[in-house]
Amino acid sequence: DTEVTQTPKHLVMGMTNKKSLKCEQHMGHRAMYWYKQKAKKPPELMFVYSYEKLSINESVPSRFSPECPNSSLLNLHLHALQPEDSALYLCASSQVGTANSPLHFGNGTRLTVT
Amino acid sequence: QQQVKQSPQSLIVQKGGISIINCAYENTAFDYFPWYQQFPGKGPALLIAIRPDVSEKKEGRFTISFNKSAKQFSLHIMDSQPGDSATYFCAASWNTNAGKSTFGDGTTLTVKP
């Protein structure tokens, strides 16, 4: 099983709903990420947190709002999403400033916007 | 501008055969090249990785070959098994900045029994 845990595994929401995705890791990693993945496509970086501070926002629409409450938790708050936002949302973590540190991905939340 | 180009898009191999997936990169600042394996319904998982000061790395049936002058690297899967059927992504990043990884478009491998 993956060491990065994401909840829920599946989420269906309407365009007017507000929901949150959650991610947790206990590997002591100080960098955490949100990726969006469409079918048959590579993961697309959305946000990066380094030492609990937002360090990268890849021009993501404001209807996606990340939050990093502490070094182990990462949330993604969703509001007024569009059907084209339906995708697999992946959380990942990694060490910071360490050689040969790969990304550790969770199994994702499959989001469907109706 | 796509910084990592991956081919082929899909690959069908017979059980016991060799699967080969190729990637080419453009940015010479990249110095860490991981391969991720993704099964349906799962997140990508690190399979094997290499740094450019090494020309080849082998872990079990999986081998990365790296050609720094050509800016190319490839994944070889020996004795391919049906359980290897998955999508494979090559990636490139700066060594201490895993999060800024650039991914290839992926290769869907099917190993027929």
Interface residues (C-beta under 8 A of the other chain):
Chain A: T2 V4 A31 Y33 K40 K41 P42 P43 L45 V48 S50 I56 L90 A92 S94 Q95 V96 G97 T98 A99 N100 S101 P102 L103 H104 F105 G106 N107 G108
Chain B: Y32 P34 Y36 G41 K42 G43 P44 A45 L46 A49 R51 T87 F89 N95 T96 A98 G99 K100 S101 F103 G104 D105 G106 T108
